[in-house]
Amino acid sequence: MILDSINKTNDIKNVGDGDLDELAQEIRDFLIEKISVNGGHLGSNLGAVELTMALHLAADLPRDRIVWDVGHQSYTHKILTGRKDEFDTLRKFGGISGFPKRRESNCDAFDTGHSSTSISAGLGLVKARDLAGDDYGVYAVIGDGALTGGMAYEAFNNAADLKTNYVIVLNDNNMSIAENVGGMSSYLQDIRTADAYRNFKMGLEDALNKIPGGVAVVDKLKKYKSSFKQLVVPGMFFEDMGITYLGPVDGHDIKAMVKVFGEARRYPKCVIVHVLTQKGKGYAPAERHPARFHGAEPFDIETGLPAVNRTKANYTDVFSTVMLKLGERNPKVCAITAAMPDGTGLKRFSRRFPERFFDVGIAEEHAVTFAAGLAAGGFIPVVAIYSSFLQRAYDQIIHDVCIQNLPVVFAIDRAGIVGADGETHQGIFDLSYLSSIPNMTVMAPKNKWEFSDMLKFAVAFGAPIAVRYPRGLAYDGLEEFRKPVIYGQSEIIYEESEIVLYAVGSMVKTAEEVRNVLKTEYGKHVSLVNARFVKPIDREMVSYLAKQHRLIVTMEENVASGGFGEKVRQCADEGKLPVDVLVCTLPDDYVEHGNVSILAHEVGIDCGSIVEKIMNHEKEA
């Protein structure tokens, strides 16, 4: 196999031109095999195989720098930079990341995980290069889906003034996670489908060359910056900004891309190379269902079906069902997603109520302010965004929603530890950053029934409110405990004495396990309280628990600073309550990638770790 000869950076340059297509196929087969076992981002990586190979052939790595937007399409890059043999550890605890990581390789120029950042980061590297008097190449690879994010245009605006080389590669597959939406998608579609750039340009030039004086006309047209291209490419958006546009080029034609990358590198300014690729290329199930294979769980290669059939609903499924019912009952309810109708569970709502469903693209800031406008206009917008992506819209939550006290509902999926995607995707800050905002209410459900009740409560609330819920199967325990949701009130599940476990959302299930161990193995009397509200804190409950117990143990899936435990401890201190508060939370640090249960143990919020903390506290007390 040709792939066997790829063991370190630049080994691809020893592969003959006639073997490159075969190497591309071997890389695809390798990716399908590995991701079918470990899970990961399949469709985006299959689409970027030849593009990555061409960049490695054209660039001088690690001297040149490649910045991958989001980075979920960098698997081939990892293979070509000496990490092929580590792919069995991909996204596993202690293994290689599914995203670029500078600590992994000197060929990873910038750590990424969120969208629309690459042009800004690459521009910073360009300026650093020029200030240092160097001349290495900088390539920012950004997908067309990421161009729905406003940060990309802020960077374009800045890059247009460059008097030095900077190559932006637009990997255009007409997809982000779901199919792209909006004006930029339509613009790029015009370019994709316009044979103007290929056929009309050639036909016009041939026709002019055949008439008397036509050669002179062609030469004159080519001399003017905006003349010839304006004739053959719709809009010339990038050229009008001052950025040289090259393309579109076939993103699966390695030789063509190497040639155009070489041309782009010679310009003393910012250049955008428009590359057309197919998401999921080479694997039929991924070609047919690109959204499903964006972030794939382990699957059967032959059929493309998941290796493990899910028999229980996850929290996203519950959200999907409840949103459909809310939409049916209240014509004021609207739903907003930032390019993730499938991931957030809003696909069914979009089909049933298309006029009240809004996919704004990968633009979380816009999503929140747009929701504020809807709310100001008398509607009830539900903004469904993953926890780690919502933090991108922190200013808009404060400035546009909460200052005006507008009735926007934030449905925060993937809150807490999410696992294999690592630091950039763990939803471990939302309790802190949301509960710091005046006028914001923050809730977290213990199980799927309470989640449904909280969503209904939130829609009827009439002010800014957030419901945060974890990734994975919806907990179906404690069904018999379904006290109505009352603003600011916690729920006592089991009431005893000595120790009380005061748990938030997903940690109620863990608290049940901790309680059982403390009772059966240590003979402790243990109460269990479901916090329900992180903001406002149920001060009356804290005072009540302090009178009945000697130790309050708070449990949450959030960083310590600004979290629930910190607030309970502050409440106890301010009230001079006669009780110890033991805070069990995540450390104020980033959590790497890996299996959720392994990570929970590593950061000390699994059952065993919490029992150990409590018993150590008991010994010291």
Phi, psi and omega per residue, in radians:
M1 nan 2.455 3.109
I2 -1.156 -0.590 -3.118
L3 -1.058 -0.471 3.115
D4 -1.094 -0.404 -3.126
S5 -1.495 -0.078 -3.139
I6 -1.689 1.691 -3.072
N7 -2.180 -0.222 3.123
K8 -2.678 2.969 -3.121
T9 -0.970 2.386 3.082
N10 1.315 0.064 3.023
D11 -1.064 -0.479 -3.137
I12 -1.087 -0.424 -3.119
K13 -1.277 -0.177 3.075
N14 -1.631 -0.038 3.136
V15 -1.495 2.291 -3.136
G16 -1.170 2.665 -3.119
D17 -0.966 -0.656 -3.104
G18 -1.244 -0.216 -3.108
D19 -1.802 -0.043 -3.035
L20 -1.161 -0.709 3.139
D21 -1.134 -0.654 3.109
E22 -1.175 -0.687 3.083
L23 -1.071 -0.717 3.113
A24 -1.026 -0.732 3.128
Q25 -1.163 -0.695 3.125
E26 -1.135 -0.663 3.094
I27 -1.120 -0.757 3.102
R28 -1.035 -0.814 3.136
D29 -1.061 -0.703 3.127
F30 -1.094 -0.817 -3.126
L31 -1.099 -0.783 -3.139
I32 -1.063 -0.762 -3.129
E33 -1.090 -0.842 -3.062
K34 -1.227 -0.766 -3.084
I35 -1.250 -0.491 3.085
S36 -1.100 -0.424 -3.134
V37 -1.622 -0.825 -3.022
N38 -1.661 -0.306 -2.960
G39 1.369 2.938 3.138
G40 2.545 -2.986 -3.124
H41 -1.528 1.837 -3.048
L42 -1.675 -0.966 -3.022
G43 -0.982 -0.812 -3.108
S44 -1.135 -0.621 -3.133
N45 -1.302 -0.671 3.087
L46 -1.096 -0.603 -3.133
G47 -1.291 -0.348 -3.032
A48 -1.873 0.246 -3.077
V49 -1.082 -1.005 -3.099
E50 -1.156 -0.636 3.100
L51 -1.026 -0.789 3.135
T52 -1.150 -0.745 3.119
M53 -1.057 -0.741 -3.139
A54 -1.121 -0.708 3.100
L55 -1.086 -0.725 -3.138
H56 -1.195 -0.545 3.086
L57 -1.300 -0.633 -3.080
A58 -1.436 -0.551 -3.042
A59 -1.611 2.915 3.081
D60 -1.992 1.531 -3.109
L61 -1.570 2.552 0.072
P62 -1.545 0.081 -3.120
R63 -1.071 -0.839 3.046
D64 -1.279 2.763 -3.063
R65 -2.088 2.303 3.041
I66 -2.029 2.170 3.083
V67 -1.904 2.102 -3.095
W68 -1.699 2.088 3.099
D69 -1.182 2.349 -2.984
V70 1.105 -0.984 3.096
G71 1.681 0.029 -3.129
H72 -1.325 -0.039 3.112
Q73 -1.937 0.358 -3.014
S74 -1.720 0.208 -3.088
Y75 -1.108 -0.740 3.113
T76 -1.110 -0.665 3.060
H77 -1.021 -0.709 3.121
K78 -1.154 -0.711 3.113
I79 -1.060 -0.753 -3.070
L80 -1.364 -0.070 3.136
T81 -2.073 0.571 2.955
G82 1.505 0.258 -3.115
R83 -1.932 0.231 -3.106
K84 -1.000 -0.768 -3.059
D85 -1.261 -0.159 3.139
E86 -1.705 0.081 -3.036
F87 -1.203 -0.309 3.041
D88 -1.199 -0.283 3.129
T89 -1.760 0.092 -3.059
L90 -0.944 2.172 3.069
R91 1.165 0.178 3.072
K92 -1.655 2.729 3.135
F93 -1.027 2.178 -3.115
G94 1.477 -0.112 -3.129
G95 -1.703 -2.938 -3.121
I96 -1.346 2.621 -3.098
S97 -1.364 2.754 3.017
G98 -1.441 0.030 -3.135
F99 -2.264 2.870 3.105
P100 -1.063 2.433 3.127
K101 -2.474 2.074 -3.107
R102 -1.057 -0.545 -3.133
R103 -1.235 -0.319 -3.140
E104 -1.423 -0.669 -3.001
S105 -2.726 2.526 3.055
N106 -1.312 -0.019 3.043
C107 -1.612 -0.121 3.032
D108 -1.622 1.816 -2.990
A109 -1.369 -0.411 -3.032
F110 -2.763 2.341 3.097
D111 -1.316 2.251 3.114
T112 -2.363 2.882 3.133
G113 -3.011 -0.408 3.063
H114 -1.864 2.875 -2.981
S115 -1.522 2.732 2.923
S116 1.264 0.336 -3.082
T117 -1.781 -0.279 -2.927
S118 -1.147 -0.658 -3.091
I119 -1.163 -0.688 3.095
S120 -1.133 -0.831 -3.126
A121 -1.104 -0.762 3.117
G122 -1.102 -0.675 3.115
L123 -1.108 -0.657 3.059
G124 -1.099 -0.702 3.088
L125 -1.143 -0.652 3.092
V126 -1.072 -0.823 -3.139
K127 -1.125 -0.671 3.087
A128 -1.095 -0.721 3.102
R129 -1.048 -0.840 -3.080
D130 -1.182 -0.681 3.111
L131 -1.131 -0.535 3.131
A132 -1.494 -0.043 3.140
G133 1.264 0.460 -3.121
D134 -1.752 3.104 -3.100
D135 -2.477 0.426 3.133
Y136 -1.210 2.798 -3.126
G137 -1.499 2.571 3.061
V138 -2.198 2.186 3.134
Y139 -2.119 2.146 3.014
A140 -1.845 2.121 -3.123
V141 -1.815 2.007 -3.074
I142 -2.248 2.418 3.115
G143 -1.426 2.754 3.121
D144 -1.117 -0.518 3.087
G145 -1.102 -0.642 -3.137
A146 -1.211 -0.308 3.099
L147 -1.296 -0.060 2.996
T148 -1.417 -0.144 3.113
G149 -1.551 2.274 -3.057
G150 -1.089 -0.474 -3.132
M151 -1.045 -0.568 3.127
A152 -1.078 -0.659 -3.104
Y153 -1.335 -0.536 3.015
E154 -1.066 -0.723 3.134
A155 -1.247 -0.713 3.063
F156 -0.966 -0.803 -3.113
N157 -1.015 -0.715 3.124
N158 -1.258 -0.732 -3.073
A159 -1.203 -0.413 -3.099
A160 -1.094 -0.382 -3.122
D161 -1.534 -0.021 -3.072
L162 -1.083 2.454 3.011
K163 -2.011 0.457 -3.118
T164 -2.523 2.834 -2.986
N165 -1.284 2.389 3.036
Y166 -2.695 2.170 -3.064
V167 -1.898 2.089 3.037
I168 -1.837 2.182 -3.136
V169 -1.825 2.019 3.104
L170 -1.611 1.838 3.116
N171 -1.508 1.742 -2.967
D172 -1.810 1.844 3.082
N173 -2.112 0.225 3.113
N174 1.104 0.383 -3.130
M175 -2.469 2.595 2.795
S176 -1.855 -1.775 2.917
I177 -1.642 -0.918 2.952
A178 -1.654 -3.107 3.127
E179 -1.155 2.457 -3.071
N180 -1.167 2.690 3.118
V181 -2.284 2.841 2.975
G182 1.733 3.129 -3.027
G183 -1.142 -0.708 -3.135
M184 -1.142 -0.658 3.087
S185 -1.068 -0.744 3.121
S186 -1.136 -0.693 3.134
Y187 -1.090 -0.824 -3.138
L188 -1.176 -0.580 3.084
Q189 -1.100 -0.668 3.078
D190 -1.044 -0.733 3.134
I191 -1.189 -0.729 -3.135
R192 -1.028 -0.801 -3.006
T193 -1.544 -0.195 -3.112
A194 -1.409 1.882 3.006
D195 -1.210 0.004 3.112
A196 -0.940 -0.715 -3.034
Y197 -1.247 -0.567 -3.141
R198 -1.685 -1.100 -2.985
N199 -1.315 -0.809 -3.086
F200 -1.151 -0.701 3.125
K201 -1.025 -0.824 -3.118
M202 -1.186 -0.721 -3.120
G203 -1.144 -0.728 3.127
L204 -1.126 -0.763 -3.126
E205 -1.138 -0.738 3.123
D206 -1.101 -0.745 -3.122
A207 -1.114 -0.755 -3.134
L208 -1.161 -0.642 -3.134
N209 -1.150 -0.389 -3.084
K210 -1.520 -0.199 -3.127
I211 -1.787 2.692 3.134
P212 -1.005 2.233 3.130
G213 1.396 -0.001 -3.072
G214 -1.150 -0.610 -3.140
V215 -1.054 -0.727 3.136
A216 -1.124 -0.648 3.129
V217 -1.122 -0.775 3.125
V218 -1.056 -0.797 -3.140
D219 -1.059 -0.715 -3.118
K220 -1.175 -0.732 3.115
L221 -1.033 -0.722 -3.075
K222 -1.219 -0.362 -3.102
K223 -1.304 -0.441 -3.077
Y224 -1.576 2.346 -3.015
K225 -0.956 -0.812 -3.002
S226 -1.819 -0.028 -2.966
S227 -1.279 -1.101 -2.984
F228 -1.186 -0.762 -3.128
K229 -1.186 -0.576 3.108
Q230 -1.106 -0.491 3.120
L231 -1.264 -0.563 -2.940
V232 -1.954 -0.214 3.134
V233 -2.129 2.166 -3.101
P234 -1.044 2.152 2.967
G235 1.457 -0.760 -3.073
M236 0.816 0.853 -3.120
F237 -0.921 -0.856 -3.062
F238 -1.212 -0.743 3.110
E239 -1.060 -0.679 3.135
D240 -1.143 -0.446 3.084
M241 -1.395 -0.234 -3.084
G242 1.750 0.215 3.133
I243 -1.874 2.196 -3.136
T244 -1.191 2.283 -3.106
Y245 -1.853 2.228 3.044
L246 -2.144 2.240 3.114
G247 2.277 -2.941 0.022
P248 -1.320 2.622 3.139
V249 -2.121 2.572 3.130
D250 -1.134 2.015 -3.101
G251 -1.314 0.080 3.054
H252 -2.080 0.228 3.074
D253 -1.920 1.712 -3.006
I254 -1.092 -0.799 -3.096
K255 -1.089 -0.723 3.135
A256 -1.106 -0.697 -3.132
M257 -1.232 -0.713 3.102
V258 -1.020 -0.723 3.135
K259 -1.107 -0.823 -3.076
V260 -1.260 -0.563 3.059
F261 -1.132 -0.652 3.073
G262 -1.106 -0.731 3.089
E263 -1.104 -0.772 -3.108
A264 -1.067 -0.622 -3.084
R265 -1.182 -0.318 -3.075
R266 -1.530 -0.193 -3.113
Y267 -1.361 2.371 3.101
P268 -1.519 0.865 -3.109
K269 -2.897 -3.015 3.089
C270 -1.412 2.324 -3.125
V271 -2.220 2.398 3.024
I272 -1.978 2.221 3.101
V273 -1.842 2.035 -3.075
H274 -1.592 1.942 -3.066
V275 -1.974 2.222 -3.136
L276 -1.705 2.099 -3.132
T277 -2.235 2.961 3.093
Q278 -2.055 2.061 3.127
K279 -1.129 2.295 3.131
G280 1.447 0.164 -3.019
K281 -0.958 2.336 3.056
G282 1.639 -0.101 3.095
Y283 -2.344 1.885 -2.956
A284 -0.934 -0.805 3.134
P285 -1.041 -0.661 3.136
A286 -1.271 -0.550 3.068
E287 -1.177 -0.677 -3.116
R288 -1.337 -0.592 -3.065
H289 -2.253 1.152 -3.053
P290 -1.063 -0.607 -3.140
A291 -1.142 -0.721 -3.126
R292 -1.130 -0.558 -3.093
F293 -1.742 0.269 3.029
H294 -1.131 -1.074 3.024
G295 -2.055 1.649 -2.983
A296 -1.597 2.439 2.905
E297 -1.387 2.899 3.070
P298 -0.883 2.451 -3.032
F299 -2.510 2.867 3.057
D300 -1.442 2.140 -3.041
I301 -1.092 -0.704 -3.053
E302 -1.150 -0.709 -3.068
T303 -1.797 -0.408 -3.048
G304 1.417 0.019 -3.114
L305 -1.425 2.642 3.140
P306 -0.984 2.481 -3.128
A307 -1.194 -0.520 3.128
V308 -2.106 2.123 3.115
N309 -1.364 2.258 3.127
R310 -1.483 2.162 -3.103
T311 -1.796 -0.287 -3.141
K312 -1.980 2.677 3.112
A313 -1.273 2.518 2.977
N314 -1.676 3.081 -3.079
Y315 -1.117 -0.576 3.103
T316 -1.144 -0.649 3.071
D317 -1.090 -0.759 3.131
V318 -1.091 -0.775 3.108
F319 -1.022 -0.752 -3.142
S320 -1.023 -0.806 -3.111
T321 -1.168 -0.779 -3.109
V322 -1.172 -0.689 3.128
M323 -1.077 -0.658 3.113
L324 -1.083 -0.765 3.130
K325 -1.164 -0.711 3.131
L326 -1.122 -0.681 3.116
G327 -1.138 -0.612 3.123
E328 -1.241 -0.628 -3.052
R329 -1.452 -0.481 -3.026
N330 -2.343 1.921 -3.122
P331 -1.214 -0.089 3.105
K332 -1.535 -0.230 -3.096
V333 -1.327 2.199 3.066
C334 -2.118 2.795 -3.139
A335 -2.230 2.402 -3.105
I336 -2.258 2.359 3.023
T337 -2.338 2.682 3.088
A338 -1.813 1.319 3.053
A339 1.257 0.321 -3.113
M340 -2.349 1.055 3.117
P341 -1.116 -0.606 3.112
D342 -1.343 -0.868 -3.068
G343 -1.060 -0.585 -3.133
T344 -1.613 -0.105 3.114
G345 1.480 0.331 -3.089
L346 -1.689 0.080 -3.099
K347 -1.060 -0.764 -3.123
R348 -1.129 -0.708 3.099
F349 -1.077 -0.708 -3.105
S350 -1.113 -0.616 3.139
R351 -1.306 -0.641 -3.102
R352 -1.383 -0.665 -3.093
F353 -2.271 1.142 -3.065
P354 -1.031 -0.534 -3.119
E355 -1.307 -0.269 3.133
R356 -1.958 0.207 3.108
F357 -1.964 2.365 -3.068
F358 -2.357 1.969 2.980
D359 -1.728 1.951 -3.018
V360 -1.666 0.096 -3.060
G361 1.455 -3.072 -3.090
I362 -1.367 1.327 -3.000
A363 -2.594 1.273 -3.054
E364 -1.095 -0.666 3.136
E365 -1.065 -0.851 3.109
H366 -1.076 -0.705 -3.127
A367 -0.977 -0.759 -3.077
V368 -1.246 -0.782 3.140
T369 -1.213 -0.636 3.029
F370 -1.025 -0.728 3.092
A371 -1.110 -0.689 3.107
A372 -1.063 -0.709 3.093
G373 -1.112 -0.745 3.080
L374 -1.042 -0.759 -3.138
A375 -1.133 -0.717 3.107
A376 -1.115 -0.442 3.117
G377 -1.541 0.094 3.025
G378 1.775 0.116 -3.141
F379 -1.830 3.019 -3.114
I380 -2.058 1.592 -3.118
P381 -1.428 2.352 3.022
V382 -1.892 1.996 -3.091
V383 -1.718 1.947 -3.099
A384 -1.783 1.902 -3.081
I385 -2.488 2.499 3.067
Y386 -1.110 2.603 -3.081
S387 -0.943 -0.843 -3.054
S388 -1.226 -0.365 3.110
F389 -1.556 -0.485 3.126
L390 -1.128 -0.512 -3.131
Q391 -1.095 -0.319 3.067
R392 -1.189 -0.312 -3.087
A393 -1.941 0.481 -3.066
Y394 -1.017 -0.778 -3.132
D395 -1.091 -0.723 -3.108
Q396 -1.170 -0.608 3.086
I397 -1.082 -0.768 3.126
I398 -1.209 -1.024 -2.908
H399 -1.271 -0.707 -2.980
D400 -1.769 -0.433 -3.122
V401 -1.818 -1.008 -2.930
C402 -1.363 -0.611 3.091
I403 -1.054 -0.645 3.132
Q404 -1.539 -0.068 3.117
N405 0.967 0.791 -3.070
L406 -1.485 2.558 -3.071
P407 -1.378 1.227 3.066
V408 -1.780 2.275 3.112
V409 -1.749 2.205 3.096
F410 -1.818 1.981 3.068
A411 -1.690 1.838 -2.947
I412 -1.808 1.686 3.139
D413 -1.401 2.853 3.087
R414 0.980 0.660 3.084
A415 -1.442 2.407 -3.078
G416 1.682 -2.808 -3.140
I417 -1.295 2.198 -3.122
V418 -1.859 -0.272 3.003
G419 1.843 -2.083 -2.833
A420 -1.190 -0.335 -3.133
D421 -1.376 -0.294 2.942
G422 1.449 -2.743 -2.925
E423 -0.923 -0.733 -3.041
T424 -1.295 -0.219 -3.050
H425 -2.051 -0.182 3.117
Q426 -1.132 2.290 -3.101
G427 -1.658 1.148 -2.922
I428 -1.959 0.190 -3.109
F429 -2.063 -0.160 -2.930
D430 -1.155 -0.638 3.115
L431 -1.060 -0.638 -3.128
S432 -1.284 -0.886 -3.027
Y433 -1.292 -0.489 3.124
L434 -1.397 -0.702 -3.077
S435 -1.302 -0.108 3.062
S436 -1.463 -0.120 -3.002
I437 -1.723 2.151 3.061
P438 -1.036 2.553 -3.139
N439 1.337 -0.040 3.127
M440 -1.639 2.376 3.012
T441 -1.931 2.405 -3.071
V442 -2.231 2.186 -3.140
M443 -2.178 2.784 3.051
A444 -2.593 2.199 -3.081
P445 -1.499 2.635 3.121
K446 -1.475 -0.486 -3.095
N447 -2.672 -3.086 -3.021
K448 -1.215 -0.542 3.137
W449 -1.248 -0.720 3.113
E450 -1.196 -0.561 3.075
F451 -1.054 -0.803 3.098
S452 -1.048 -0.775 -3.134
D453 -1.119 -0.668 -3.125
M454 -1.203 -0.667 3.107
L455 -1.104 -0.726 3.109
K456 -1.141 -0.724 3.089
F457 -1.068 -0.746 -3.087
A458 -1.129 -0.743 -3.128
V459 -1.127 -0.548 -3.135
A460 -1.575 -0.029 -2.930
F461 -1.247 -0.752 3.077
G462 1.525 0.299 3.125
A463 -2.732 2.987 -3.137
P464 -1.039 2.302 -3.096
I465 -2.682 2.488 -3.119
A466 -2.183 2.403 3.014
V467 -2.084 2.039 -3.107
R468 -1.876 2.412 -3.065
Y469 -2.553 2.680 -2.983
P470 -1.481 2.968 2.970
R471 -1.367 2.617 3.006
G472 1.852 -3.008 -3.055
L473 -1.064 2.401 3.108
A474 -1.296 2.247 -3.132
Y475 -1.156 2.276 -3.111
D476 -1.998 0.259 3.051
G477 -1.454 2.999 3.099
L478 1.015 0.548 -3.108
E479 -1.066 -0.541 -3.078
E480 -1.259 -0.244 3.130
F481 -1.749 1.680 -3.082
R482 -2.414 0.956 3.071
K483 -1.067 2.415 3.115
P484 -0.942 2.516 3.124
V485 -1.302 2.073 3.110
I486 -2.082 2.325 -3.015
Y487 -0.897 2.177 3.022
G488 1.322 0.139 -3.082
Q489 -1.918 2.361 3.046
S490 -1.443 3.076 -3.095
E491 -2.255 2.113 3.055
I492 -1.408 2.158 3.141
I493 -1.719 -0.939 3.047
Y494 -2.207 2.314 -3.114
E495 -2.100 2.016 3.048
E496 -2.286 -2.202 -3.134
S497 -2.672 -2.979 3.139
E498 1.190 -1.316 -3.037
I499 -2.104 2.406 3.031
V500 -2.165 2.291 3.061
L501 -1.652 2.040 -3.061
Y502 -1.941 1.714 -2.890
A503 -1.984 2.608 -3.132
V504 -1.890 2.175 2.947
G505 0.924 -2.056 -3.071
S506 -1.057 -0.383 -3.099
M507 -1.392 -0.134 3.074
V508 -1.117 -0.701 3.094
K509 -1.054 -0.781 3.093
T510 -1.116 -0.671 3.135
A511 -1.080 -0.650 3.050
E512 -1.002 -0.790 -3.132
E513 -1.139 -0.751 3.125
V514 -1.076 -0.777 -3.139
R515 -1.029 -0.783 -3.133
N516 -1.069 -0.710 3.136
V517 -1.170 -0.788 -3.121
L518 -1.083 -0.625 -3.112
K519 -1.352 -0.823 -3.024
T520 -1.377 -0.633 -3.059
E521 -1.691 -0.424 -3.061
Y522 -2.157 -0.052 3.073
G523 1.178 0.452 -3.100
K524 -1.471 2.653 2.993
H525 -1.659 2.052 -2.941
V526 -2.291 2.215 3.014
S527 -1.651 2.777 3.080
L528 -2.354 2.207 -3.136
V529 -2.202 2.321 3.089
N530 -1.610 2.023 -3.024
A531 -1.087 -0.752 -3.074
R532 1.145 -1.033 -3.116
F533 -1.884 2.201 3.015
V534 -1.595 -0.551 2.985
K535 -2.462 2.098 0.051
P536 -1.372 2.641 3.019
I537 -1.187 2.435 3.102
D538 -1.413 1.497 -3.070
R539 -1.117 -0.635 3.112
E540 -1.095 -0.678 3.116
M541 -1.164 -0.715 3.131
V542 -1.069 -0.762 3.122
S543 -1.107 -0.725 3.128
Y544 -1.115 -0.792 -3.122
L545 -1.131 -0.597 -3.133
A546 -1.152 -0.507 3.135
K547 -1.365 -0.444 -3.031
Q548 -1.750 -0.223 -3.027
H549 -2.407 2.752 3.071
R550 -1.674 -0.270 -3.100
L551 -2.456 2.197 2.978
I552 -1.806 2.151 3.102
V553 -1.901 1.944 3.097
T554 -1.543 2.529 -3.092
M555 -2.386 2.177 -3.113
E556 -2.679 2.724 3.112
E557 -1.844 1.221 -3.055
N558 -2.766 2.773 3.094
V559 -1.117 2.776 -3.075
A560 -1.169 -0.792 -3.040
S561 -1.156 2.100 3.114
G562 1.371 0.113 -3.066
G563 -1.509 -3.034 -3.087
F564 -1.106 -0.806 -3.113
G565 -1.047 -0.721 3.112
E566 -1.063 -0.675 -3.126
K567 -1.240 -0.684 3.094
V568 -1.124 -0.753 3.123
R569 -1.092 -0.735 3.107
Q570 -1.085 -0.724 3.124
C571 -1.066 -0.760 3.130
A572 -1.159 -0.699 -3.138
D573 -1.165 -0.780 -3.120
E574 -1.122 -0.618 3.134
G575 -1.524 0.015 -3.103
K576 0.873 0.790 -3.094
L577 -1.362 2.437 -3.078
P578 -1.427 1.155 -3.081
V579 -2.647 2.537 3.007
D580 -1.508 2.563 3.080
V581 -2.114 2.066 3.087
L582 -1.846 2.065 -3.076
V583 -1.670 2.070 3.057
C584 -1.913 1.907 -3.000
T585 -2.659 3.132 3.067
L586 -1.373 2.638 3.072
P587 -1.199 2.776 3.070
D588 -1.335 1.311 -3.067
D589 -2.752 3.000 3.056
Y590 -1.533 2.563 -3.108
V591 -1.876 2.152 -3.074
E592 -1.282 -3.086 -3.089
H593 -1.442 2.733 3.107
G594 2.668 3.084 3.087
N595 -1.065 2.419 -3.039
V596 -1.036 -0.754 -3.110
S597 -1.153 -0.642 3.087
I598 -1.156 -0.768 -3.140
L599 -1.121 -0.706 3.126
A600 -1.035 -0.688 3.090
H601 -1.193 -0.741 -3.110
E602 -1.086 -0.642 -3.114
V603 -1.657 -0.016 2.973
G604 1.472 0.512 3.106
I605 -2.100 0.250 3.029
D606 -1.471 2.990 -3.069
C607 -0.976 -0.900 -3.086
G608 -1.041 -0.741 -3.119
S609 -1.142 -0.707 -3.110
I610 -1.238 -0.707 3.061
V611 -1.009 -0.770 3.140
E612 -1.080 -0.744 3.120
K613 -1.090 -0.733 -3.126
I614 -1.152 -0.775 -3.109
M615 -1.196 -0.599 3.056
N616 -1.143 -0.689 3.110
H617 -1.134 -0.688 3.127
E618 -1.092 -0.678 3.135
K619 -1.174 -0.631 -3.095
E620 -1.418 -0.348 -3.060
A621 -1.222 nan nan
